[in-house]
């Protein structure tokens, strides 16, 4: 059985380069594209893309619907089917315009990768995101041991994620010089910190409790005053591994290097939540936690705009549309409260709604 096709590999490499350089897509997205293409090639026994027929798309859709996830053992979700097929559709649309392929593949052939309209609506439906409350995160932090420097690092890591809402890739690449304890801020300098879309912005510590801030401050001072690390030292250094007394490799402390990726951070989160008796929440869900907190604390459009910028969003609508889903319990509270007569006067919600409407009008004017 074939395991690759040289011609396919060359054109895939060109396509991935196009997505990276022309479309400016992230490595994470490119990995998803590669996975989708590999699934299709495996199904066709790595047949040359030039021999593609629309029936291949039809039979592959049926095949994909019967596959099971490697981890869960369950059938692939409709959302996974949709994303995989979308990636393949986009690839074959691009392929139909390439020399050596456009005489063999029609643009319309790619449409056969579409799911049914009903399945597409199901896949694209917005669902209430799951994320921890501030109280749950504090419970996790309070439950974490802090006897060794590795344990203190892990505890400070989760405290820092709540304090800043930073993405795991930014946390993994942050240096000591990026944190200012006096002003209480984290400078996400895209020249060194791996931020989304390589944006540079300042994050002021969110008001999530003085004890959370103290844990981070103690960790920074430990690295500077005890470890004697300089400004370019990693804020959350990788684990040093050495052969222990049992003649096995084991953690022996910290080394003055960054993690190569964010996987160790997610593992630390998983172990911390499990040990605290809670379900696992990944680092990114803390951003939802902070948005919900902002919805409670912010009383004016200006305050919420500042809160949104603190998360790295240039447009407050991004915060509303991507993270600002009203939780079910809050939805019930709001609807029930509407039955109670209120004194005349403008509400905070009206002011925010008016500010958003004004910004949309300005945006349309700019594009006209």
C-alpha positions as CSV (number, residue, x, y, z in Angstrom):
1,X,0.0,0.0,0.0
2,X,1.3,3.4,-1.0
3,X,2.2,5.8,1.8
4,X,2.9,8.9,-0.2
5,X,2.9,10.3,-3.8
6,X,5.8,12.4,-4.8
7,X,3.7,14.6,-7.2
8,X,1.1,15.2,-4.5
9,X,3.8,16.1,-2.0
10,X,5.2,18.8,-4.3
11,X,1.8,20.4,-5.0
12,X,0.8,20.2,-1.3
13,X,4.0,22.0,-0.4
14,X,3.2,24.8,-2.8
15,X,-0.3,25.0,-1.4
16,X,0.8,25.2,2.2
17,X,3.4,27.8,1.3
18,X,0.6,29.8,-0.4
19,X,-1.5,29.6,2.7
20,X,1.3,30.6,5.0
21,X,2.9,33.4,3.0
22,X,-0.1,34.8,1.0
23,X,-3.0,34.1,3.3
24,X,-0.9,34.6,6.5
25,X,-2.4,31.5,8.2
26,X,-1.0,30.2,11.5
27,X,1.0,27.0,11.9
28,X,-2.0,25.5,13.8
29,X,-4.3,26.1,10.9
30,X,-1.7,24.7,8.4
31,X,-1.6,21.5,10.6
32,X,-5.3,21.2,10.2
33,X,-5.0,21.5,6.4
34,X,-2.3,18.9,6.3
35,X,-4.4,16.5,8.3
36,X,-7.4,16.9,6.1
37,X,-5.3,16.3,2.9
38,X,-3.7,13.2,4.5
39,X,-7.1,11.8,5.3
40,X,-8.2,12.2,1.7
41,X,-5.0,10.8,0.3
42,X,-5.1,7.8,2.6
43,X,-8.7,7.1,1.4
44,X,-7.6,7.2,-2.3
45,X,-4.5,5.2,-1.6
46,X,-2.4,8.3,-2.4
47,X,-3.6,8.4,-6.0
48,X,-2.3,11.4,-8.0
49,X,-4.5,14.5,-7.5
50,X,-4.6,14.9,-11.3
51,X,-6.8,11.8,-11.4
52,X,-9.4,13.3,-9.1
53,X,-13.0,12.7,-10.0
54,X,-16.1,14.2,-8.3
55,X,-17.1,10.7,-7.3
56,X,-14.0,10.7,-5.1
57,X,-15.5,13.5,-3.0
58,X,-18.9,11.8,-2.8
59,X,-17.5,8.5,-1.6
60,X,-15.0,10.2,0.7
61,X,-17.8,12.0,2.5
62,X,-19.5,8.7,3.2
63,X,-16.3,7.2,4.4
64,X,-15.5,10.1,6.7
65,X,-18.9,9.9,8.3
66,X,-18.1,6.3,9.4
67,X,-14.7,7.1,10.9
68,X,-14.1,7.3,14.6
69,X,-11.8,9.6,16.5
70,X,-8.5,8.2,17.7
71,X,-9.0,9.5,21.3
72,X,-12.7,9.3,21.9
73,X,-13.5,6.2,19.9
74,X,-16.7,7.8,18.8
75,X,-17.8,8.8,15.3
76,X,-16.3,12.1,14.1
77,X,-18.5,15.1,15.0
78,X,-20.3,17.0,12.3
79,X,-18.1,20.0,13.1
80,X,-15.0,17.8,12.4
81,X,-16.6,16.6,9.1
82,X,-17.4,20.1,8.1
83,X,-14.0,21.5,8.8
84,X,-12.2,18.7,7.0
85,X,-14.4,18.9,3.9
86,X,-14.1,22.7,3.8
87,X,-10.3,22.4,3.8
88,X,-10.4,19.9,1.0
89,X,-12.9,22.0,-1.0
90,X,-10.6,25.1,-0.7
91,X,-7.6,23.0,-1.8
92,X,-9.3,21.6,-4.9
93,X,-10.6,25.1,-5.9
94,X,-7.0,26.3,-5.7
95,X,-5.7,23.2,-7.5
96,X,-8.1,23.8,-10.4
97,X,-6.3,26.9,-11.3
98,X,-2.8,25.4,-11.2
99,X,-0.7,24.5,-14.3
100,X,-1.0,20.8,-15.0
101,X,-4.2,20.5,-13.0
102,X,-6.7,23.0,-14.5
103,X,-7.2,20.9,-17.6
104,X,-8.2,18.0,-15.4
105,X,-10.1,19.5,-12.5
106,X,-13.2,21.8,-12.8
107,X,-13.8,24.4,-10.2
108,X,-17.3,23.1,-9.7
109,X,-15.9,19.6,-8.8
110,X,-14.9,21.0,-5.4
111,X,-18.6,21.6,-4.6
112,X,-19.1,17.9,-4.1
113,X,-17.2,18.2,-0.8
114,X,-20.1,20.1,0.6
115,X,-22.2,18.7,3.5
116,X,-25.9,18.8,3.2
117,X,-27.5,22.2,4.2
118,X,-28.9,20.7,7.4
119,X,-25.6,19.2,8.5
120,X,-23.8,22.5,7.6
121,X,-26.2,24.5,9.8
122,X,-25.6,22.0,12.7
123,X,-21.8,22.3,12.3
124,X,-21.9,26.1,12.2
125,X,-24.4,26.5,15.1
126,X,-23.0,28.5,18.0
127,X,-23.0,26.7,21.3
128,X,-22.6,28.0,24.7
129,X,-18.9,27.7,25.5
130,X,-17.7,25.9,28.7
131,X,-15.3,27.8,30.9
132,X,-14.4,28.0,34.6
133,X,-15.6,30.6,36.9
134,X,-13.1,32.9,38.7
135,X,-13.9,31.1,41.9
136,X,-13.1,27.7,40.3
137,X,-9.7,28.9,39.1
138,X,-8.9,30.3,42.5
139,X,-9.8,27.0,44.0
140,X,-7.4,25.2,41.6
141,X,-4.6,27.7,42.5
142,X,-5.3,27.3,46.2
143,X,-5.2,23.5,45.8
144,X,-1.8,23.4,44.1
145,X,1.3,22.5,46.1
146,X,4.2,25.0,46.2
147,X,7.1,23.2,47.9
148,X,9.4,22.8,45.0
149,X,10.3,25.4,42.4
150,X,8.6,23.3,39.7
151,X,5.4,23.3,41.8
152,X,5.7,27.1,42.4
153,X,6.2,27.6,38.6
154,X,3.1,25.6,37.8
155,X,1.0,27.5,40.4
156,X,2.2,30.9,39.1
157,X,1.6,29.8,35.6
158,X,-2.2,29.3,36.2
159,X,-2.3,32.5,38.3
160,X,-0.7,34.4,35.4
161,X,-3.1,33.0,32.9
162,X,-6.1,34.3,35.0
163,X,-4.3,37.6,35.7
164,X,-3.6,38.4,32.1
165,X,-5.9,36.3,29.9
166,X,-2.8,35.6,27.7
167,X,-2.8,32.8,25.2
168,X,-0.7,29.7,26.0
169,X,1.7,30.5,23.2
170,X,2.3,34.0,24.6
171,X,2.9,32.6,28.1
172,X,5.3,30.0,26.8
173,X,7.4,32.7,25.0
174,X,7.2,35.5,27.6
175,X,10.4,36.8,29.2
176,X,10.9,38.4,32.6
177,X,11.3,41.8,31.1
178,X,7.8,41.7,29.7
179,X,6.3,41.8,33.2
180,X,6.2,45.0,35.1
181,X,5.2,44.4,38.8
182,X,5.2,48.1,39.6
183,X,2.6,49.1,36.9
184,X,1.0,45.6,37.1
185,X,1.2,44.9,33.4
186,X,2.3,42.4,30.8
187,X,3.8,43.8,27.6
188,X,3.0,41.4,24.8
189,X,5.8,42.5,22.4
190,X,5.2,40.5,19.1
191,X,8.9,40.7,18.3
192,X,9.5,38.1,21.1
193,X,6.1,37.1,22.4
194,X,4.1,34.7,20.2
195,X,0.8,36.6,20.1
196,X,-2.1,35.9,17.8
197,X,-1.6,37.7,14.4
198,X,1.6,39.0,15.8
199,X,-0.1,41.9,17.5
200,X,1.8,44.0,20.1
201,X,-0.2,45.3,23.0
202,X,-0.2,46.0,26.7
203,X,-2.2,44.0,29.2
204,X,-2.9,45.5,32.6
205,X,-3.5,42.8,35.3
206,X,-7.2,42.1,35.5
207,X,-8.8,42.6,38.9
208,X,-9.1,38.9,39.9
209,X,-7.9,39.1,43.4
210,X,-4.8,40.4,45.2
211,X,-3.7,36.8,46.2
212,X,-3.5,35.8,42.5
213,X,-1.4,38.8,41.8
214,X,0.9,38.1,44.8
215,X,1.6,34.6,43.6
216,X,2.8,35.9,40.2
217,X,4.8,38.7,41.9
218,X,6.5,36.2,44.2
219,X,7.4,34.0,41.2
220,X,9.0,36.9,39.3
221,X,11.0,38.0,42.3
222,X,12.1,34.4,42.9
223,X,13.5,34.1,39.4
224,X,15.2,37.5,39.6
225,X,16.5,37.5,43.2
226,X,17.1,33.8,43.9
227,X,17.8,32.4,40.5
228,X,19.5,35.7,39.5
229,X,18.1,35.6,36.0
230,X,18.2,38.7,33.8
231,X,15.6,40.4,31.7
232,X,15.8,37.9,28.9
233,X,15.2,34.9,31.2
234,X,12.0,32.9,30.5
235,X,9.0,33.9,32.7
236,X,8.0,30.2,32.8
237,X,11.1,28.1,32.2
238,X,11.1,24.6,30.9
239,X,11.8,21.6,33.2
240,X,15.3,20.3,33.6
241,X,15.4,16.5,33.1
242,X,18.3,14.4,34.5
243,X,19.0,10.8,35.5
244,X,17.9,10.4,39.1
245,X,18.9,8.0,41.9
246,X,16.6,5.4,40.3
247,X,18.7,5.6,37.2
248,X,15.6,6.9,35.3
249,X,15.1,10.3,33.7
250,X,13.2,12.6,36.1
251,X,12.5,16.3,36.7
252,X,15.4,17.9,38.6
253,X,14.5,21.6,38.5
254,X,14.3,24.4,36.0
255,X,16.5,25.3,33.1
256,X,16.9,28.8,31.7
257,X,15.1,28.0,28.4
258,X,11.6,28.5,27.1
259,X,9.3,25.6,26.3
260,X,9.5,24.9,22.6
261,X,5.6,24.9,22.4
262,X,2.6,25.3,24.6
263,X,1.9,21.5,25.1
264,X,3.5,21.4,28.6
265,X,1.3,24.3,29.7
266,X,-1.9,22.5,28.7
267,X,-0.6,19.4,30.6
268,X,0.0,21.5,33.7
269,X,-3.6,22.8,33.4
270,X,-5.0,19.4,33.0
271,X,-3.2,17.9,36.0
272,X,-4.1,21.0,38.2
273,X,-7.8,20.9,37.5
274,X,-8.0,17.1,37.8
275,X,-6.2,17.2,41.2
276,X,-8.6,19.9,42.4
277,X,-11.5,17.6,41.6
278,X,-12.7,19.7,38.6
279,X,-13.1,19.0,34.9
280,X,-10.2,20.1,32.8
281,X,-10.4,23.6,31.2
282,X,-7.6,24.6,28.8
283,X,-5.8,27.9,29.0
284,X,-7.8,29.6,26.3
285,X,-11.1,29.2,28.3
286,X,-9.7,31.7,30.8
287,X,-10.4,34.4,28.2
288,X,-14.1,33.5,28.3
289,X,-13.9,33.7,32.1
290,X,-12.5,37.2,32.0
291,X,-15.0,38.3,29.4
292,X,-17.8,37.2,31.7
293,X,-16.2,39.0,34.6
294,X,-15.9,42.1,32.4
295,X,-19.6,42.0,31.6
296,X,-20.3,42.1,35.3
297,X,-17.8,44.8,36.3
298,X,-17.9,47.2,33.4
299,X,-20.7,49.8,33.7
300,X,-20.1,51.9,30.6
301,X,-19.1,51.4,26.9
302,X,-15.7,53.0,27.6
303,X,-15.0,50.6,30.4
304,X,-15.9,47.5,28.3
305,X,-13.9,48.9,25.4
306,X,-10.8,49.1,27.7
307,X,-11.5,45.6,29.0
308,X,-11.7,44.4,25.4
309,X,-8.4,46.1,24.4
310,X,-6.8,44.5,27.5
311,X,-7.5,41.1,25.9
312,X,-5.8,42.2,22.7
313,X,-9.0,42.9,20.7
314,X,-8.8,45.9,18.5
315,X,-12.6,45.9,18.0
316,X,-15.0,45.5,20.9
317,X,-17.3,43.6,18.6
318,X,-14.7,40.8,18.5
319,X,-15.2,40.4,22.3
320,X,-18.9,40.4,22.0
321,X,-19.1,38.0,19.0
322,X,-16.3,35.6,19.9
323,X,-16.5,35.5,23.7
324,X,-19.5,37.5,24.8
325,X,-22.1,34.8,24.6
326,X,-24.7,35.3,27.4
327,X,-24.6,32.3,29.7
328,X,-27.9,30.4,30.1
329,X,-28.3,31.3,33.8
330,X,-27.6,35.0,33.1
331,X,-30.0,34.9,30.2
332,X,-32.8,33.7,32.5
333,X,-32.0,36.4,35.0
334,X,-32.1,39.2,32.4
335,X,-35.4,38.0,30.9
336,X,-37.1,37.6,34.3
337,X,-35.8,41.1,35.3
338,X,-37.5,42.6,32.3
339,X,-40.9,41.8,33.9
340,X,-40.1,44.2,36.8
341,X,-40.9,47.8,36.0
342,X,-37.8,50.1,36.1
343,X,-37.6,53.8,36.7
344,X,-37.2,56.0,33.6
345,X,-33.7,56.7,32.4
346,X,-31.1,55.3,30.1
347,X,-29.6,51.9,31.0
348,X,-26.1,50.8,30.7
349,X,-27.2,48.2,28.1
350,X,-28.8,51.0,26.0
351,X,-25.6,53.0,26.2
352,X,-23.5,50.0,25.1
353,X,-26.0,49.2,22.3
354,X,-25.9,52.8,21.1
355,X,-22.1,52.8,21.1
356,X,-21.9,49.6,19.0
357,X,-24.5,51.0,16.5
358,X,-22.5,54.2,16.2
359,X,-19.3,52.3,15.6
360,X,-21.0,50.1,12.9
361,X,-22.3,53.3,11.2
362,X,-18.8,54.8,11.2
363,X,-17.3,51.6,9.8
364,X,-19.8,51.6,6.9
365,X,-19.0,55.2,6.2
366,X,-15.3,54.5,6.1
367,X,-15.8,51.8,3.5
368,X,-18.1,53.9,1.3
